[in-house]
């Protein structure tokens, strides 16, 4: 059925699966925080007419 989602009873979810999902969400959240920081810094540099090299260093430093 289109749009149908099967929900698994909580008791059926293995701890390993839960840990994997939690790790993935935590990693994604951490990466999103780094990206938001990089974008904010890059925007500030762009507004101050910084060089492309300075802007790229922000992304390199933050690993995005």
C-alpha angles and dihedrals in degrees: 000000000000114000092012116141122197113217118206117218110252091239089060095056111098118228089237092059091047091051091050092050092046091049091049092050092046092049091047091050092050092049091048090052090052091048093049090051092048093049092049092050093045091049091052091049091048091052089053090049094245120175123267088247092058091049093049090050089061091057092044093049092051094042098238 
